Amino acid sequence: MQKMISALTDRQRYWLGHVQACEASGKSMAEYAASQGIAACAMYGGKKTLVKKGALPVMRPTRFQQAQVMETAASNQWRIGLPNSVSVAFVGEVDARALTSIFHQ
């Protein structure tokens, strides 16, 4: 990895530092860029270049998460928790078509 970093230009090392600091901060790229007074689009561009050069791993967001029933609902109030900490809550009767429309939006 050190060999890869030394092969980067000064500008690419600049963006690598910011991308690594962003990941360590736990903030989104846009939040981090705003907190540093950097244009988010420039930061995304810098990251894209680093991925192309192999200095950063290719990371594709997971589009689908497996959901499982935590408990059966006794009323018409529903809460579905997904493994990525996203939850969906709603009230009313639910059938397969309604669930499909909720999760495919």
Gaussian input, Z-matrix of N, CA and C with variables (Angstrom, degrees):
# hf/3-21g

backbone

0 1
 N
 C     1     B1
 C     2     B2     1     A1
 N     3     B3     2     A2     1     D1
 C     4     B4     3     A3     2     D2
 C     5     B5     4     A4     3     D3
 N     6     B6     5     A5     4     D4
 C     7     B7     6     A6     5     D5
 C     8     B8     7     A7     6     D6
 N     9     B9     8     A8     7     D7
 C    10    B10     9     A9     8     D8
 C    11    B11    10    A10     9     D9
 N    12    B12    11    A11    10    D10
 C    13    B13    12    A12    11    D11
 C    14    B14    13    A13    12    D12
 N    15    B15    14    A14    13    D13
 C    16    B16    15    A15    14    D14
 C    17    B17    16    A16    15    D15
 N    18    B18    17    A17    16    D16
 C    19    B19    18    A18    17    D17
 C    20    B20    19    A19    18    D18
 N    21    B21    20    A20    19    D19
 C    22    B22    21    A21    20    D20
 C    23    B23    22    A22    21    D21
 N    24    B24    23    A23    22    D22
 C    25    B25    24    A24    23    D23
 C    26    B26    25    A25    24    D24
 N    27    B27    26    A26    25    D25
 C    28    B28    27    A27    26    D26
 C    29    B29    28    A28    27    D27
 N    30    B30    29    A29    28    D28
 C    31    B31    30    A30    29    D29
 C    32    B32    31    A31    30    D30
 N    33    B33    32    A32    31    D31
 C    34    B34    33    A33    32    D32
 C    35    B35    34    A34    33    D33
 N    36    B36    35    A35    34    D34
 C    37    B37    36    A36    35    D35
 C    38    B38    37    A37    36    D36
 N    39    B39    38    A38    37    D37
 C    40    B40    39    A39    38    D38
 C    41    B41    40    A40    39    D39
 N    42    B42    41    A41    40    D40
 C    43    B43    42    A42    41    D41
 C    44    B44    43    A43    42    D42
 N    45    B45    44    A44    43    D43
 C    46    B46    45    A45    44    D44
 C    47    B47    46    A46    45    D45
 N    48    B48    47    A47    46    D46
 C    49    B49    48    A48    47    D47
 C    50    B50    49    A49    48    D48
 N    51    B51    50    A50    49    D49
 C    52    B52    51    A51    50    D50
 C    53    B53    52    A52    51    D51
 N    54    B54    53    A53    52    D52
 C    55    B55    54    A54    53    D53
 C    56    B56    55    A55    54    D54
 N    57    B57    56    A56    55    D55
 C    58    B58    57    A57    56    D56
 C    59    B59    58    A58    57    D57
 N    60    B60    59    A59    58    D58
 C    61    B61    60    A60    59    D59
 C    62    B62    61    A61    60    D60
 N    63    B63    62    A62    61    D61
 C    64    B64    63    A63    62    D62
 C    65    B65    64    A64    63    D63
 N    66    B66    65    A65    64    D64
 C    67    B67    66    A66    65    D65
 C    68    B68    67    A67    66    D66
 N    69    B69    68    A68    67    D67
 C    70    B70    69    A69    68    D68
 C    71    B71    70    A70    69    D69
 N    72    B72    71    A71    70    D70
 C    73    B73    72    A72    71    D71
 C    74    B74    73    A73    72    D72
 N    75    B75    74    A74    73    D73
 C    76    B76    75    A75    74    D74
 C    77    B77    76    A76    75    D75
 N    78    B78    77    A77    76    D76
 C    79    B79    78    A78    77    D77
 C    80    B80    79    A79    78    D78
 N    81    B81    80    A80    79    D79
 C    82    B82    81    A81    80    D80
 C    83    B83    82    A82    81    D81
 N    84    B84    83    A83    82    D82
 C    85    B85    84    A84    83    D83
 C    86    B86    85    A85    84    D84
 N    87    B87    86    A86    85    D85
 C    88    B88    87    A87    86    D86
 C    89    B89    88    A88    87    D87
 N    90    B90    89    A89    88    D88
 C    91    B91    90    A90    89    D89
 C    92    B92    91    A91    90    D90
 N    93    B93    92    A92    91    D91
 C    94    B94    93    A93    92    D92
 C    95    B95    94    A94    93    D93
 N    96    B96    95    A95    94    D94
 C    97    B97    96    A96    95    D95
 C    98    B98    97    A97    96    D96
 N    99    B99    98    A98    97    D97
 C   100   B100    99    A99    98    D98
 C   101   B101   100   A100    99    D99
 N   102   B102   101   A101   100   D100
 C   103   B103   102   A102   101   D101
 C   104   B104   103   A103   102   D102
 N   105   B105   104   A104   103   D103
 C   106   B106   105   A105   104   D104
 C   107   B107   106   A106   105   D105
 N   108   B108   107   A107   106   D106
 C   109   B109   108   A108   107   D107
 C   110   B110   109   A109   108   D108
 N   111   B111   110   A110   109   D109
 C   112   B112   111   A111   110   D110
 C   113   B113   112   A112   111   D111
 N   114   B114   113   A113   112   D112
 C   115   B115   114   A114   113   D113
 C   116   B116   115   A115   114   D114
 N   117   B117   116   A116   115   D115
 C   118   B118   117   A117   116   D116
 C   119   B119   118   A118   117   D117
 N   120   B120   119   A119   118   D118
 C   121   B121   120   A120   119   D119
 C   122   B122   121   A121   120   D120
 N   123   B123   122   A122   121   D121
 C   124   B124   123   A123   122   D122
 C   125   B125   124   A124   123   D123
 N   126   B126   125   A125   124   D124
 C   127   B127   126   A126   125   D125
 C   128   B128   127   A127   126   D126
 N   129   B129   128   A128   127   D127
 C   130   B130   129   A129   128   D128
 C   131   B131   130   A130   129   D129
 N   132   B132   131   A131   130   D130
 C   133   B133   132   A132   131   D131
 C   134   B134   133   A133   132   D132
 N   135   B135   134   A134   133   D133
 C   136   B136   135   A135   134   D134
 C   137   B137   136   A136   135   D135
 N   138   B138   137   A137   136   D136
 C   139   B139   138   A138   137   D137
 C   140   B140   139   A139   138   D138
 N   141   B141   140   A140   139   D139
 C   142   B142   141   A141   140   D140
 C   143   B143   142   A142   141   D141
 N   144   B144   143   A143   142   D142
 C   145   B145   144   A144   143   D143
 C   146   B146   145   A145   144   D144
 N   147   B147   146   A146   145   D145
 C   148   B148   147   A147   146   D146
 C   149   B149   148   A148   147   D147
 N   150   B150   149   A149   148   D148
 C   151   B151   150   A150   149   D149
 C   152   B152   151   A151   150   D150
 N   153   B153   152   A152   151   D151
 C   154   B154   153   A153   152   D152
 C   155   B155   154   A154   153   D153
 N   156   B156   155   A155   154   D154
 C   157   B157   156   A156   155   D155
 C   158   B158   157   A157   156   D156
 N   159   B159   158   A158   157   D157
 C   160   B160   159   A159   158   D158
 C   161   B161   160   A160   159   D159
 N   162   B162   161   A161   160   D160
 C   163   B163   162   A162   161   D161
 C   164   B164   163   A163   162   D162
 N   165   B165   164   A164   163   D163
 C   166   B166   165   A165   164   D164
 C   167   B167   166   A166   165   D165
 N   168   B168   167   A167   166   D166
 C   169   B169   168   A168   167   D167
 C   170   B170   169   A169   168   D168
 N   171   B171   170   A170   169   D169
 C   172   B172   171   A171   170   D170
 C   173   B173   172   A172   171   D171
 N   174   B174   173   A173   172   D172
 C   175   B175   174   A174   173   D173
 C   176   B176   175   A175   174   D174
 N   177   B177   176   A176   175   D175
 C   178   B178   177   A177   176   D176
 C   179   B179   178   A178   177   D177
 N   180   B180   179   A179   178   D178
 C   181   B181   180   A180   179   D179
 C   182   B182   181   A181   180   D180
 N   183   B183   182   A182   181   D181
 C   184   B184   183   A183   182   D182
 C   185   B185   184   A184   183   D183
 N   186   B186   185   A185   184   D184
 C   187   B187   186   A186   185   D185
 C   188   B188   187   A187   186   D186
 N   189   B189   188   A188   187   D187
 C   190   B190   189   A189   188   D188
 C   191   B191   190   A190   189   D189
 N   192   B192   191   A191   190   D190
 C   193   B193   192   A192   191   D191
 C   194   B194   193   A193   192   D192
 N   195   B195   194   A194   193   D193
 C   196   B196   195   A195   194   D194
 C   197   B197   196   A196   195   D195
 N   198   B198   197   A197   196   D196
 C   199   B199   198   A198   197   D197
 C   200   B200   199   A199   198   D198
 N   201   B201   200   A200   199   D199
 C   202   B202   201   A201   200   D200
 C   203   B203   202   A202   201   D201
 N   204   B204   203   A203   202   D202
 C   205   B205   204   A204   203   D203
 C   206   B206   205   A205   204   D204
 N   207   B207   206   A206   205   D205
 C   208   B208   207   A207   206   D206
 C   209   B209   208   A208   207   D207
 N   210   B210   209   A209   208   D208
 C   211   B211   210   A210   209   D209
 C   212   B212   211   A211   210   D210
 N   213   B213   212   A212   211   D211
 C   214   B214   213   A213   212   D212
 C   215   B215   214   A214   213   D213
 N   216   B216   215   A215   214   D214
 C   217   B217   216   A216   215   D215
 C   218   B218   217   A217   216   D216
 N   219   B219   218   A218   217   D217
 C   220   B220   219   A219   218   D218
 C   221   B221   220   A220   219   D219
 N   222   B222   221   A221   220   D220
 C   223   B223   222   A222   221   D221
 C   224   B224   223   A223   222   D222
 N   225   B225   224   A224   223   D223
 C   226   B226   225   A225   224   D224
 C   227   B227   226   A226   225   D225
 N   228   B228   227   A227   226   D226
 C   229   B229   228   A228   227   D227
 C   230   B230   229   A229   228   D228
 N   231   B231   230   A230   229   D229
 C   232   B232   231   A231   230   D230
 C   233   B233   232   A232   231   D231
 N   234   B234   233   A233   232   D232
 C   235   B235   234   A234   233   D233
 C   236   B236   235   A235   234   D234
 N   237   B237   236   A236   235   D235
 C   238   B238   237   A237   236   D236
 C   239   B239   238   A238   237   D237
 N   240   B240   239   A239   238   D238
 C   241   B241   240   A240   239   D239
 C   242   B242   241   A241   240   D240
 N   243   B243   242   A242   241   D241
 C   244   B244   243   A243   242   D242
 C   245   B245   244   A244   243   D243
 N   246   B246   245   A245   244   D244
 C   247   B247   246   A246   245   D245
 C   248   B248   247   A247   246   D246
 N   249   B249   248   A248   247   D247
 C   250   B250   249   A249   248   D248
 C   251   B251   250   A250   249   D249
 N   252   B252   251   A251   250   D250
 C   253   B253   252   A252   251   D251
 C   254   B254   253   A253   252   D252
 N   255   B255   254   A254   253   D253
 C   256   B256   255   A255   254   D254
 C   257   B257   256   A256   255   D255
 N   258   B258   257   A257   256   D256
 C   259   B259   258   A258   257   D257
 C   260   B260   259   A259   258   D258
 N   261   B261   260   A260   259   D259
 C   262   B262   261   A261   260   D260
 C   263   B263   262   A262   261   D261
 N   264   B264   263   A263   262   D262
 C   265   B265   264   A264   263   D263
 C   266   B266   265   A265   264   D264
 N   267   B267   266   A266   265   D265
 C   268   B268   267   A267   266   D266
 C   269   B269   268   A268   267   D267
 N   270   B270   269   A269   268   D268
 C   271   B271   270   A270   269   D269
 C   272   B272   271   A271   270   D270
 N   273   B273   272   A272   271   D271
 C   274   B274   273   A273   272   D272
 C   275   B275   274   A274   273   D273
 N   276   B276   275   A275   274   D274
 C   277   B277   276   A276   275   D275
 C   278   B278   277   A277   276   D276
 N   279   B279   278   A278   277   D277
 C   280   B280   279   A279   278   D278
 C   281   B281   280   A280   279   D279
 N   282   B282   281   A281   280   D280
 C   283   B283   282   A282   281   D281
 C   284   B284   283   A283   282   D282
 N   285   B285   284   A284   283   D283
 C   286   B286   285   A285   284   D284
 C   287   B287   286   A286   285   D285
 N   288   B288   287   A287   286   D286
 C   289   B289   288   A288   287   D287
 C   290   B290   289   A289   288   D288
 N   291   B291   290   A290   289   D289
 C   292   B292   291   A291   290   D290
 C   293   B293   292   A292   291   D291
 N   294   B294   293   A293   292   D292
 C   295   B295   294   A294   293   D293
 C   296   B296   295   A295   294   D294
 N   297   B297   296   A296   295   D295
 C   298   B298   297   A297   296   D296
 C   299   B299   298   A298   297   D297
 N   300   B300   299   A299   298   D298
 C   301   B301   300   A300   299   D299
 C   302   B302   301   A301   300   D300
 N   303   B303   302   A302   301   D301
 C   304   B304   303   A303   302   D302
 C   305   B305   304   A304   303   D303
 N   306   B306   305   A305   304   D304
 C   307   B307   306   A306   305   D305
 C   308   B308   307   A307   306   D306
 N   309   B309   308   A308   307   D307
 C   310   B310   309   A309   308   D308
 C   311   B311   310   A310   309   D309
 N   312   B312   311   A311   310   D310
 C   313   B313   312   A312   311   D311
 C   314   B314   313   A313   312   D312

   B1=1.4603
   B2=1.5256
   B3=1.3308
   B4=1.4654
   B5=1.5254
   B6=1.3463
   B7=1.4590
   B8=1.5293
   B9=1.3355
   B10=1.4644
   B11=1.5237
   B12=1.3223
   B13=1.4681
   B14=1.5221
   B15=1.3274
   B16=1.4609
   B17=1.5273
   B18=1.3317
   B19=1.4629
   B20=1.5280
   B21=1.3075
   B22=1.4644
   B23=1.5231
   B24=1.3220
   B25=1.4587
   B26=1.5317
   B27=1.3212
   B28=1.4726
   B29=1.5294
   B30=1.3163
   B31=1.4732
   B32=1.5271
   B33=1.3329
   B34=1.4593
   B35=1.5310
   B36=1.3282
   B37=1.4749
   B38=1.5372
   B39=1.3298
   B40=1.4677
   B41=1.5296
   B42=1.3512
   B43=1.4653
   B44=1.5251
   B45=1.3187
   B46=1.4582
   B47=1.5269
   B48=1.3179
   B49=1.4631
   B50=1.5101
   B51=1.3318
   B52=1.4602
   B53=1.5296
   B54=1.3226
   B55=1.4684
   B56=1.5210
   B57=1.3258
   B58=1.4609
   B59=1.5265
   B60=1.3352
   B61=1.4693
   B62=1.5297
   B63=1.3181
   B64=1.4591
   B65=1.5237
   B66=1.3270
   B67=1.4618
   B68=1.5291
   B69=1.3260
   B70=1.4638
   B71=1.5280
   B72=1.3321
   B73=1.4679
   B74=1.5228
   B75=1.3482
   B76=1.4593
   B77=1.5215
   B78=1.3274
   B79=1.4633
   B80=1.5210
   B81=1.3225
   B82=1.4591
   B83=1.5244
   B84=1.3165
   B85=1.4596
   B86=1.5289
   B87=1.3334
   B88=1.4647
   B89=1.5289
   B90=1.3332
   B91=1.4691
   B92=1.5228
   B93=1.3295
   B94=1.4670
   B95=1.5282
   B96=1.3270
   B97=1.4664
   B98=1.5300
   B99=1.3157
   B100=1.4771
   B101=1.5238
   B102=1.3313
   B103=1.4698
   B104=1.5230
   B105=1.3301
   B106=1.4624
   B107=1.5304
   B108=1.3400
   B109=1.4621
   B110=1.5208
   B111=1.3344
   B112=1.4665
   B113=1.5228
   B114=1.3174
   B115=1.4664
   B116=1.5266
   B117=1.3285
   B118=1.4668
   B119=1.5202
   B120=1.3315
   B121=1.4698
   B122=1.5279
   B123=1.3290
   B124=1.4686
   B125=1.5257
   B126=1.3192
   B127=1.4596
   B128=1.5233
   B129=1.3240
   B130=1.4648
   B131=1.5312
   B132=1.3134
   B133=1.4636
   B134=1.5207
   B135=1.3380
   B136=1.4622
   B137=1.5187
   B138=1.3182
   B139=1.4607
   B140=1.5258
   B141=1.3269
   B142=1.4682
   B143=1.5303
   B144=1.3267
   B145=1.4624
   B146=1.5273
   B147=1.3335
   B148=1.4632
   B149=1.5220
   B150=1.3224
   B151=1.4665
   B152=1.5281
   B153=1.3345
   B154=1.4692
   B155=1.5290
   B156=1.3418
   B157=1.4583
   B158=1.5278
   B159=1.3359
   B160=1.4593
   B161=1.5162
   B162=1.3395
   B163=1.4632
   B164=1.5277
   B165=1.3240
   B166=1.4632
   B167=1.5238
   B168=1.3315
   B169=1.4665
   B170=1.5239
   B171=1.3159
   B172=1.4592
   B173=1.5213
   B174=1.3027
   B175=1.4657
   B176=1.5117
   B177=1.2785
   B178=1.4634
   B179=1.5243
   B180=1.3308
   B181=1.4547
   B182=1.5287
   B183=1.3030
   B184=1.4558
   B185=1.5203
   B186=1.3127
   B187=1.4614
   B188=1.5195
   B189=1.3207
   B190=1.4485
   B191=1.5235
   B192=1.2947
   B193=1.4494
   B194=1.5204
   B195=1.3093
   B196=1.4578
   B197=1.5228
   B198=1.3075
   B199=1.4627
   B200=1.5168
   B201=1.3052
   B202=1.4527
   B203=1.5255
   B204=1.3302
   B205=1.4568
   B206=1.5233
   B207=1.3237
   B208=1.4620
   B209=1.5304
   B210=1.3093
   B211=1.4625
   B212=1.5210
   B213=1.2922
   B214=1.4660
   B215=1.5180
   B216=1.3072
   B217=1.4584
   B218=1.5223
   B219=1.3373
   B220=1.4534
   B221=1.5270
   B222=1.3229
   B223=1.4651
   B224=1.5281
   B225=1.3024
   B226=1.4541
   B227=1.5258
   B228=1.3302
   B229=1.4613
   B230=1.5193
   B231=1.3332
   B232=1.4512
   B233=1.5203
   B234=1.3131
   B235=1.4636
   B236=1.5144
   B237=1.3119
   B238=1.4591
   B239=1.5203
   B240=1.3332
   B241=1.4584
   B242=1.5177
   B243=1.3159
   B244=1.4579
   B245=1.5314
   B246=1.3196
   B247=1.4653
   B248=1.5273
   B249=1.3343
   B250=1.4636
   B251=1.5319
   B252=1.3269
   B253=1.4729
   B254=1.5212
   B255=1.3024
   B256=1.4620
   B257=1.5174
   B258=1.3274
   B259=1.4594
   B260=1.5197
   B261=1.3088
   B262=1.4577
   B263=1.5231
   B264=1.3242
   B265=1.4599
   B266=1.5233
   B267=1.3167
   B268=1.4548
   B269=1.5192
   B270=1.3318
   B271=1.4538
   B272=1.5237
   B273=1.3160
   B274=1.4604
   B275=1.5104
   B276=1.3211
   B277=1.4517
   B278=1.5196
   B279=1.3206
   B280=1.4544
   B281=1.5156
   B282=1.3141
   B283=1.4538
   B284=1.5343
   B285=1.2997
   B286=1.4590
   B287=1.5244
   B288=1.3244
   B289=1.4674
   B290=1.5326
   B291=1.3373
   B292=1.4626
   B293=1.5241
   B294=1.3239
   B295=1.4742
   B296=1.5098
   B297=1.3059
   B298=1.4575
   B299=1.5214
   B300=1.3232
   B301=1.4601
   B302=1.5321
   B303=1.3062
   B304=1.4613
   B305=1.5232
   B306=1.3065
   B307=1.4618
   B308=1.5169
   B309=1.3125
   B310=1.4504
   B311=1.5180
   B312=1.2947
   B313=1.4662
   B314=1.5005
   A1=110.71
   A2=116.87
   A3=120.57
   A4=110.76
   A5=116.41
   A6=120.32
   A7=110.13
   A8=115.89
   A9=120.77
   A10=110.02
   A11=117.09
   A12=120.48
   A13=110.75
   A14=117.70
   A15=119.66
   A16=111.84
   A17=117.74
   A18=121.34
   A19=112.31
   A20=117.25
   A21=121.50
   A22=110.43
   A23=115.85
   A24=120.40
   A25=108.40
   A26=115.68
   A27=119.62
   A28=110.52
   A29=116.88
   A30=121.22
   A31=110.63
   A32=116.53
   A33=120.30
   A34=111.00
   A35=117.43
   A36=120.24
   A37=110.35
   A38=115.92
   A39=121.36
   A40=109.86
   A41=116.26
   A42=120.02
   A43=110.86
   A44=117.92
   A45=120.52
   A46=110.09
   A47=116.71
   A48=120.19
   A49=112.30
   A50=116.43
   A51=120.09
   A52=111.91
   A53=117.46
   A54=119.97
   A55=109.88
   A56=117.65
   A57=120.89
   A58=111.27
   A59=117.23
   A60=120.68
   A61=110.56
   A62=116.92
   A63=121.56
   A64=110.25
   A65=116.46
   A66=120.17
   A67=111.21
   A68=117.12
   A69=120.84
   A70=111.97
   A71=116.69
   A72=120.48
   A73=112.70
   A74=116.58
   A75=120.14
   A76=112.98
   A77=116.69
   A78=120.59
   A79=109.70
   A80=115.65
   A81=119.46
   A82=107.38
   A83=116.32
   A84=120.52
   A85=110.65
   A86=117.05
   A87=121.02
   A88=111.24
   A89=117.30
   A90=120.63
   A91=111.02
   A92=115.80
   A93=120.22
   A94=110.33
   A95=116.45
   A96=120.36
   A97=110.68
   A98=116.58
   A99=120.23
   A100=110.73
   A101=117.32
   A102=120.10
   A103=111.96
   A104=117.37
   A105=121.83
   A106=112.76
   A107=116.40
   A108=120.00
   A109=112.80
   A110=115.51
   A111=121.87
   A112=108.19
   A113=117.10
   A114=120.61
   A115=108.13
   A116=116.56
   A117=120.90
   A118=111.32
   A119=117.55
   A120=119.98
   A121=110.69
   A122=118.11
   A123=120.92
   A124=110.24
   A125=116.05
   A126=119.65
   A127=110.82
   A128=116.80
   A129=120.31
   A130=110.17
   A131=116.58
   A132=120.47
   A133=111.91
   A134=115.92
   A135=119.99
   A136=111.64
   A137=116.29
   A138=120.27
   A139=110.81
   A140=116.23
   A141=120.18
   A142=110.47
   A143=117.14
   A144=121.38
   A145=110.69
   A146=117.10
   A147=121.33
   A148=111.80
   A149=116.64
   A150=120.29
   A151=109.11
   A152=116.98
   A153=120.84
   A154=111.43
   A155=116.83
   A156=120.70
   A157=112.53
   A158=117.20
   A159=120.77
   A160=114.05
   A161=117.20
   A162=121.04
   A163=111.60
   A164=116.71
   A165=122.80
   A166=108.01
   A167=116.65
   A168=118.84
   A169=111.57
   A170=115.52
   A171=121.57
   A172=106.72
   A173=116.27
   A174=120.22
   A175=108.21
   A176=115.75
   A177=121.42
   A178=108.07
   A179=117.58
   A180=119.25
   A181=111.45
   A182=115.51
   A183=120.67
   A184=108.27
   A185=116.13
   A186=119.63
   A187=111.92
   A188=117.86
   A189=120.32
   A190=109.43
   A191=115.62
   A192=122.54
   A193=108.06
   A194=115.60
   A195=119.14
   A196=108.58
   A197=116.69
   A198=121.69
   A199=108.00
   A200=116.34
   A201=119.33
   A202=109.59
   A203=116.55
   A204=121.96
   A205=108.28
   A206=115.48
   A207=120.49
   A208=110.37
   A209=116.12
   A210=121.24
   A211=108.14
   A212=116.53
   A213=119.58
   A214=109.52
   A215=114.98
   A216=120.40
   A217=109.85
   A218=116.42
   A219=121.27
   A220=110.96
   A221=116.83
   A222=120.52
   A223=108.45
   A224=115.65
   A225=120.17
   A226=112.10
   A227=117.10
   A228=120.89
   A229=107.67
   A230=115.96
   A231=121.63
   A232=110.66
   A233=116.06
   A234=122.23
   A235=106.78
   A236=116.39
   A237=121.63
   A238=107.27
   A239=116.63
   A240=122.20
   A241=110.10
   A242=116.24
   A243=122.09
   A244=109.78
   A245=118.35
   A246=121.65
   A247=114.38
   A248=118.14
   A249=120.50
   A250=112.38
   A251=117.27
   A252=125.41
   A253=114.23
   A254=118.74
   A255=121.74
   A256=107.32
   A257=116.46
   A258=118.65
   A259=109.17
   A260=114.30
   A261=122.11
   A262=107.11
   A263=116.72
   A264=120.45
   A265=108.96
   A266=115.87
   A267=120.96
   A268=109.37
   A269=115.29
   A270=122.49
   A271=107.84
   A272=116.68
   A273=120.90
   A274=111.34
   A275=113.85
   A276=118.63
   A277=109.47
   A278=115.45
   A279=120.33
   A280=109.55
   A281=115.63
   A282=120.87
   A283=107.94
   A284=117.14
   A285=120.95
   A286=111.95
   A287=117.93
   A288=121.39
   A289=110.41
   A290=117.30
   A291=120.51
   A292=110.46
   A293=117.24
   A294=119.80
   A295=111.16
   A296=117.15
   A297=120.72
   A298=110.31
   A299=117.28
   A300=119.76
   A301=111.23
   A302=118.80
   A303=122.10
   A304=110.67
   A305=117.43
   A306=120.65
   A307=114.43
   A308=119.20
   A309=120.67
   A310=111.92
   A311=118.23
   A312=121.92
   A313=110.70
   D1=-39.28
   D2=179.45
   D3=-60.41
   D4=-38.44
   D5=178.38
   D6=-63.16
   D7=-40.43
   D8=179.03
   D9=-63.46
   D10=-44.28
   D11=-178.17
   D12=-64.30
   D13=-39.67
   D14=-179.91
   D15=-68.24
   D16=-21.17
   D17=178.16
   D18=-81.94
   D19=-7.77
   D20=-179.85
   D21=-80.37
   D22=153.54
   D23=173.94
   D24=-74.42
   D25=166.57
   D26=177.68
   D27=-57.52
   D28=-40.80
   D29=-178.85
   D30=-65.59
   D31=-40.96
   D32=178.89
   D33=-66.50
   D34=-37.19
   D35=176.07
   D36=-66.30
   D37=-35.57
   D38=175.98
   D39=-58.20
   D40=-49.22
   D41=-178.88
   D42=-69.25
   D43=-35.95
   D44=177.75
   D45=-60.35
   D46=-42.84
   D47=177.38
   D48=-60.16
   D49=-42.95
   D50=179.40
   D51=-68.62
   D52=-41.03
   D53=179.46
   D54=-63.33
   D55=-43.53
   D56=179.03
   D57=-65.46
   D58=-40.63
   D59=177.61
   D60=-64.77
   D61=-37.96
   D62=178.06
   D63=-62.57
   D64=-47.73
   D65=179.61
   D66=-61.80
   D67=-39.56
   D68=179.32
   D69=-68.68
   D70=-28.30
   D71=-177.96
   D72=-75.32
   D73=-23.81
   D74=-177.01
   D75=81.16
   D76=2.07
   D77=178.69
   D78=-85.42
   D79=159.84
   D80=172.45
   D81=-70.41
   D82=163.24
   D83=179.62
   D84=-59.32
   D85=-42.16
   D86=-179.87
   D87=-65.01
   D88=-42.48
   D89=179.05
   D90=-63.59
   D91=-45.86
   D92=-179.77
   D93=-61.99
   D94=-47.19
   D95=-178.96
   D96=-58.14
   D97=-44.73
   D98=179.54
   D99=-62.56
   D100=-40.14
   D101=-178.83
   D102=-68.69
   D103=-21.44
   D104=-179.43
   D105=-102.10
   D106=-1.09
   D107=-178.62
   D108=70.99
   D109=29.88
   D110=-179.45
   D111=-108.89
   D112=143.84
   D113=175.00
   D114=-69.54
   D115=126.74
   D116=-178.64
   D117=-58.38
   D118=-39.05
   D119=-178.86
   D120=-64.01
   D121=-35.06
   D122=177.73
   D123=-67.63
   D124=-38.26
   D125=179.55
   D126=-68.00
   D127=-42.51
   D128=176.68
   D129=-61.22
   D130=-41.08
   D131=178.44
   D132=-63.54
   D133=-42.39
   D134=177.40
   D135=-61.83
   D136=-41.35
   D137=178.97
   D138=-65.71
   D139=-41.55
   D140=179.97
   D141=-60.01
   D142=-42.80
   D143=178.34
   D144=-62.01
   D145=-42.09
   D146=-179.59
   D147=-66.02
   D148=-35.70
   D149=177.33
   D150=-67.15
   D151=-43.69
   D152=179.48
   D153=-61.11
   D154=-37.01
   D155=-179.61
   D156=-78.95
   D157=-8.87
   D158=-179.71
   D159=86.55
   D160=8.50
   D161=179.82
   D162=-79.00
   D163=-20.15
   D164=176.86
   D165=-130.77
   D166=146.57
   D167=179.51
   D168=-71.59
   D169=151.16
   D170=174.56
   D171=-74.69
   D172=123.21
   D173=-179.97
   D174=-123.79
   D175=117.92
   D176=177.59
   D177=-105.21
   D178=132.00
   D179=178.79
   D180=-66.47
   D181=142.83
   D182=176.23
   D183=-74.77
   D184=125.62
   D185=-177.83
   D186=-86.63
   D187=-31.12
   D188=-176.22
   D189=-124.03
   D190=142.35
   D191=177.29
   D192=-123.03
   D193=141.57
   D194=176.27
   D195=-76.67
   D196=132.93
   D197=178.00
   D198=-114.34
   D199=147.96
   D200=176.44
   D201=-135.26
   D202=152.89
   D203=-178.95
   D204=-73.91
   D205=124.38
   D206=179.93
   D207=-87.36
   D208=-40.62
   D209=177.35
   D210=-159.71
   D211=157.18
   D212=-179.88
   D213=-82.07
   D214=139.74
   D215=-179.71
   D216=-85.39
   D217=130.24
   D218=179.05
   D219=-92.87
   D220=-15.18
   D221=179.67
   D222=-120.17
   D223=-169.05
   D224=178.16
   D225=-92.87
   D226=18.78
   D227=176.33
   D228=-100.05
   D229=130.05
   D230=-176.23
   D231=-124.81
   D232=143.92
   D233=169.96
   D234=-141.16
   D235=123.22
   D236=179.54
   D237=-113.78
   D238=119.49
   D239=178.37
   D240=-102.48
   D241=129.32
   D242=179.97
   D243=-100.79
   D244=157.62
   D245=-178.40
   D246=-59.85
   D247=-22.42
   D248=179.72
   D249=-88.60
   D250=18.05
   D251=177.46
   D252=74.33
   D253=5.99
   D254=174.74
   D255=-84.19
   D256=137.58
   D257=175.59
   D258=-131.99
   D259=149.91
   D260=-179.76
   D261=-122.24
   D262=128.99
   D263=179.53
   D264=-126.49
   D265=142.14
   D266=178.71
   D267=-160.60
   D268=165.20
   D269=-179.51
   D270=-121.16
   D271=138.79
   D272=176.67
   D273=129.66
   D274=171.96
   D275=178.90
   D276=-74.44
   D277=146.76
   D278=-175.84
   D279=-130.97
   D280=135.37
   D281=172.34
   D282=-125.49
   D283=177.98
   D284=-176.96
   D285=-58.97
   D286=-40.03
   D287=-179.53
   D288=-63.97
   D289=-42.14
   D290=179.83
   D291=-64.55
   D292=-44.63
   D293=178.61
   D294=-62.54
   D295=-40.31
   D296=178.94
   D297=-60.89
   D298=-42.91
   D299=-179.15
   D300=-68.31
   D301=-32.38
   D302=179.07
   D303=-68.53
   D304=-44.92
   D305=-172.78
   D306=-90.39
   D307=-6.73
   D308=178.46
   D309=-109.65
   D310=18.30
   D311=178.32
   D312=-83.20

